[in-house]
Amino acid sequence: MKKILFIANPLSGHIDKKALLARIESRIRQPFQVAFTQRPGHATELAREADADVVAAVGGDGTVNEVAAGLMGSGKVLAIIPCGSGDGLALHLGISRNPRKAAEILDGGVVREIDCGLLDGKPFFSVAGVGLDADVAWAFASSARRGLWSYISLAWKLWQDYRPQTYTLTVDGKKMEMPAVMITVGNSNQWGNQARITSLASVRDGLLNLVVVKPFKTWEIPHLAAKLMLGRIHTSRKVLTLTGKKITIDRPSDGPAHFDGDPVLKGTHIELEVVPGALRVLVPPDRDI
């Protein structure tokens, strides 16, 4: 019988993790333990040291990122009980945001190997990037208000005075230069909340999906937003989509970047690459990923 360790971030989202775990306890038929994170990076340490066959991340994309980073190459399996503001990887994998339904994969799920991206050596499992979305993530991290509408409000405020930068991109040795509002590199297909910015991405193809959003006018936002939510952003004339194993981004000045929703300050040169089959994860049995 497999052993399970739940790693919960008590601060992510608005859900009481102790109460949540109590609600799903009846759904768990294997021996399990629970650990709560105490600081940034703690989930990675707990996952790496876990005496368990399955390690379940209970939280948002940041918690999932930390747990998954600790499991890479270990042979242990990641499970996700999503309860964050975006839950990008969970949604790509078809995992329900209903905690009780998500817990069902601990018994009935199947194990799949998925890829991982690296941003300057730092693992990401959903998306990473630079530009407007990274600036918004940086502002959102210091905001007292949480939730999707707070994020949208910040994005609108920053957009009013936003000036696109000109980037030099190198994709598997091919170099190009272009202005962009944002550049997103996806292992999975979305930021979260089904906003599928890297709509053609696959977590199992050994490639990263590069999306360049070219400069656009304010009146074009509703059209782009509709395509984003329908998973058809790649069909817009304002979007360039490429795939590659190794990608470099050069920009004129330092600034924020983001990976799996977390912002970080980076320099003018950023390197990204894919690590195929780096992580074992439980997914619903009927989900084709």
C-alpha positions as CSV (number, residue, x, y, z in Angstrom):
1,M,0.0,0.0,0.0
2,K,1.4,3.4,-1.0
3,K,2.2,6.1,1.5
4,I,1.1,9.7,1.0
5,L,2.5,12.9,2.3
6,F,0.3,16.1,2.0
7,I,2.3,19.3,1.9
8,A,0.1,22.3,2.5
9,N,0.8,26.0,2.3
10,P,-1.4,27.5,5.0
11,L,-1.1,31.0,3.4
12,S,-2.0,30.3,-0.2
13,G,-5.5,31.2,-1.4
14,H,-8.4,31.9,1.0
15,I,-9.0,28.3,2.1
16,D,-8.3,26.9,5.5
17,K,-6.0,24.0,4.7
18,K,-6.6,22.1,8.0
19,A,-10.3,22.2,7.4
20,L,-9.9,21.2,3.7
21,L,-7.8,18.2,4.6
22,A,-10.3,17.2,7.2
23,R,-13.0,17.3,4.6
24,I,-11.2,15.0,2.2
25,E,-9.8,12.6,4.8
26,S,-12.6,10.1,4.2
27,R,-11.6,9.9,0.5
28,I,-8.1,8.7,1.4
29,R,-7.6,4.9,1.7
30,Q,-3.8,4.8,2.0
31,P,-1.7,5.8,5.0
32,F,-1.0,9.5,5.0
33,Q,0.8,12.3,6.9
34,V,0.4,16.1,6.7
35,A,3.2,18.7,6.8
36,F,2.6,22.5,6.7
37,T,5.2,24.8,5.1
38,Q,6.8,27.5,7.3
39,R,8.8,29.6,4.9
40,P,9.6,30.0,1.2
41,G,11.4,26.9,-0.2
42,H,10.2,24.7,2.7
43,A,7.9,22.7,0.5
44,T,10.9,21.7,-1.7
45,E,12.8,20.5,1.4
46,L,9.8,18.5,2.7
47,A,9.2,16.9,-0.7
48,R,12.9,16.0,-1.2
49,E,13.1,14.3,2.3
50,A,9.6,12.7,2.2
51,D,9.3,9.0,3.2
52,A,6.3,8.6,0.8
53,D,5.4,7.2,-2.5
54,V,3.1,10.1,-3.4
55,V,3.5,13.7,-2.3
56,A,0.4,15.8,-2.7
57,A,0.8,19.6,-3.0
58,V,-2.1,21.4,-1.3
59,G,-2.1,25.0,-2.5
60,G,-1.6,27.1,-5.6
61,D,0.9,27.2,-8.4
62,G,3.7,28.4,-6.1
63,T,3.2,25.4,-3.7
64,V,3.0,23.0,-6.7
65,N,6.2,24.4,-8.1
66,E,8.1,24.0,-4.8
67,V,6.9,20.4,-4.2
68,A,7.5,19.4,-7.8
69,A,11.0,20.8,-7.7
70,G,11.8,18.6,-4.7
71,L,10.5,15.5,-6.5
72,M,12.3,15.8,-9.8
73,G,14.4,12.7,-10.5
74,S,13.3,11.0,-7.2
75,G,10.9,8.5,-8.6
76,K,8.2,9.8,-6.2
77,V,4.9,10.9,-7.7
78,L,3.3,14.3,-7.5
79,A,-0.4,14.7,-6.7
80,I,-2.1,18.1,-6.8
81,I,-5.0,19.3,-4.6
82,P,-5.4,22.7,-6.2
83,C,-6.7,25.6,-4.1
84,G,-4.8,28.7,-5.4
85,S,-5.8,31.7,-7.4
86,G,-4.8,30.3,-10.8
87,D,-4.0,26.6,-10.6
88,G,-2.5,26.5,-14.1
89,L,-0.8,23.1,-14.0
90,A,-3.7,21.4,-12.3
91,L,-6.2,22.7,-14.9
92,H,-3.9,21.7,-17.8
93,L,-3.7,18.2,-16.4
94,G,-7.5,18.0,-15.9
95,I,-7.5,17.9,-12.1
96,S,-10.6,19.3,-10.5
97,R,-10.5,22.4,-8.4
98,N,-13.0,20.7,-6.1
99,P,-10.8,19.3,-3.4
100,R,-12.8,16.2,-2.8
101,K,-12.8,15.3,-6.5
102,A,-9.1,16.1,-6.8
103,A,-8.5,13.7,-3.9
104,E,-10.1,10.9,-5.9
105,I,-7.0,10.7,-8.2
106,L,-5.0,9.4,-5.2
107,D,-6.9,6.1,-5.7
108,G,-8.0,6.2,-9.3
109,G,-5.4,8.3,-11.0
110,V,-2.7,7.2,-13.4
111,V,1.0,8.1,-13.3
112,R,2.4,10.1,-16.3
113,E,5.8,11.6,-16.8
114,I,5.8,15.2,-17.8
115,D,8.4,17.7,-18.8
116,C,9.8,20.6,-16.8
117,G,11.1,24.0,-17.9
118,L,14.1,25.8,-16.5
119,L,14.5,29.5,-16.3
120,D,18.1,30.3,-15.6
121,G,18.2,26.9,-13.9
122,K,15.1,27.4,-11.8
123,P,12.3,24.8,-12.5
124,F,8.9,25.8,-13.7
125,F,6.1,23.5,-14.7
126,S,3.4,25.8,-16.2
127,V,4.7,29.1,-17.7
128,A,7.5,31.6,-17.4
129,G,8.1,34.9,-19.1
130,V,8.8,38.6,-19.2
131,G,7.0,41.8,-20.2
132,L,3.6,43.1,-19.0
133,D,2.5,39.9,-17.3
134,A,5.8,39.8,-15.3
135,D,5.3,43.4,-14.3
136,V,1.8,42.7,-13.2
137,A,3.0,39.6,-11.2
138,W,5.6,41.8,-9.5
139,A,3.0,44.4,-8.5
140,F,0.5,41.7,-7.5
141,A,3.0,40.1,-5.1
142,S,3.2,43.2,-3.0
143,S,-0.6,44.0,-3.2
144,A,-2.8,43.5,-0.1
145,R,-5.7,42.5,-2.4
146,R,-5.8,39.0,-3.8
147,G,-7.9,37.2,-6.4
148,L,-8.5,37.4,-10.1
149,W,-10.2,40.8,-10.2
150,S,-7.4,42.4,-8.3
151,Y,-4.9,41.0,-10.8
152,I,-7.0,42.3,-13.7
153,S,-7.2,45.7,-12.1
154,L,-3.5,45.9,-11.7
155,A,-3.0,44.8,-15.3
156,W,-5.3,47.5,-16.5
157,K,-3.5,50.2,-14.5
158,L,-0.1,49.2,-15.7
159,W,-1.3,49.0,-19.3
160,Q,-2.2,52.7,-19.4
161,D,1.4,53.8,-19.6
162,Y,3.1,50.6,-20.8
163,R,5.8,50.8,-23.4
164,P,6.8,47.5,-25.2
165,Q,10.5,46.6,-25.2
166,T,12.4,45.3,-28.2
167,Y,13.7,41.8,-27.5
168,T,16.3,39.5,-29.1
169,L,15.1,35.9,-29.1
170,T,17.2,32.8,-29.9
171,V,15.2,29.6,-30.4
172,D,17.3,26.5,-30.9
173,G,20.1,28.7,-32.5
174,K,17.8,30.8,-34.7
175,K,18.0,34.5,-33.7
176,M,15.3,37.1,-34.3
177,E,14.5,40.6,-33.0
178,M,11.1,42.2,-32.4
179,P,9.1,44.4,-30.1
180,A,6.7,42.7,-27.7
181,V,4.2,43.5,-25.0
182,M,5.0,40.2,-23.4
183,I,6.9,37.0,-24.0
184,T,5.6,33.8,-22.4
185,V,7.3,30.4,-22.5
186,G,5.0,27.5,-21.6
187,N,5.5,23.9,-20.5
188,S,1.7,23.7,-19.9
189,N,-0.9,25.7,-21.8
190,Q,-2.0,28.5,-19.4
191,W,-1.4,31.1,-16.7
192,G,-4.3,29.7,-14.8
193,N,-8.1,30.1,-14.6
194,Q,-8.2,28.6,-18.2
195,A,-6.4,31.7,-19.6
196,R,-4.5,29.7,-22.2
197,I,-1.7,32.0,-23.2
198,T,0.5,29.1,-24.5
199,S,-2.5,27.3,-26.0
200,L,-0.5,24.8,-28.1
201,A,1.8,23.7,-25.3
202,S,2.2,20.0,-24.3
203,V,3.7,18.8,-21.1
204,R,5.0,15.6,-22.8
205,D,6.5,16.7,-26.1
206,G,10.0,17.6,-25.0
207,L,9.5,21.2,-26.2
208,L,8.7,24.6,-24.8
209,N,6.0,26.7,-26.4
210,L,7.1,30.3,-27.0
211,V,4.4,33.0,-27.4
212,V,5.3,36.5,-28.4
213,V,2.5,39.0,-28.0
214,K,3.2,41.9,-30.4
215,P,2.2,45.5,-29.6
216,F,-1.5,46.1,-29.8
217,K,-4.1,48.8,-29.3
218,T,-6.4,49.1,-26.3
219,W,-9.5,48.5,-28.5
220,E,-8.0,45.1,-29.5
221,I,-8.0,43.8,-25.9
222,P,-11.5,42.3,-25.9
223,H,-10.7,40.4,-29.1
224,L,-7.4,39.1,-27.7
225,A,-9.0,38.3,-24.3
226,A,-11.7,36.2,-26.0
227,K,-9.1,34.2,-28.0
228,L,-7.1,33.7,-24.8
229,M,-10.1,32.2,-22.9
230,L,-11.1,30.1,-25.8
231,G,-7.7,28.6,-26.2
232,R,-7.2,30.2,-29.6
233,I,-4.7,33.0,-28.9
234,H,-2.3,31.3,-31.4
235,T,-4.6,32.3,-34.2
236,S,-4.3,36.0,-33.6
237,R,-2.2,38.1,-36.0
238,K,-0.8,39.9,-32.9
239,V,0.7,36.6,-31.7
240,L,3.8,34.7,-32.8
241,T,4.0,31.1,-31.7
242,L,7.2,29.0,-31.9
243,T,8.6,25.8,-30.2
244,G,12.1,25.0,-29.1
245,K,14.2,23.1,-26.6
246,K,16.5,26.0,-25.8
247,I,15.4,29.6,-25.8
248,T,17.3,32.8,-24.8
249,I,15.7,36.2,-24.2
250,D,17.8,39.4,-24.4
251,R,16.3,42.7,-23.5
252,P,17.6,46.2,-23.0
253,S,17.2,46.5,-19.3
254,D,16.8,44.5,-16.1
255,G,13.4,43.9,-14.7
256,P,10.8,41.3,-13.5
257,A,10.3,37.9,-14.9
258,H,7.9,35.2,-13.6
259,F,7.8,31.5,-13.3
260,D,4.6,29.6,-12.2
261,G,3.1,32.9,-11.0
262,D,6.0,33.9,-8.8
263,P,7.9,37.1,-9.8
264,V,11.7,37.5,-9.7
265,L,14.1,40.2,-10.7
266,K,16.3,39.2,-13.7
267,G,18.9,40.8,-15.8
268,T,19.1,41.5,-19.5
269,H,19.9,37.9,-20.5
270,I,17.6,35.0,-19.7
271,E,18.0,31.3,-20.6
272,L,15.2,28.8,-20.8
273,E,15.3,25.1,-21.6
274,V,13.2,22.0,-21.3
275,V,14.0,18.8,-19.3
276,P,11.9,16.0,-20.8
277,G,10.1,13.6,-18.6
278,A,11.5,15.2,-15.4
279,L,8.5,14.6,-13.2
280,R,6.0,11.8,-12.4
281,V,2.5,13.1,-11.7
282,L,-0.9,11.6,-11.0
283,V,-3.6,12.6,-13.5
284,P,-7.2,11.5,-14.0
285,P,-7.4,8.2,-15.9
286,D,-9.4,9.6,-18.8
287,R,-7.2,12.7,-19.3
288,D,-5.1,12.8,-22.5
289,I,-2.2,15.1,-21.7
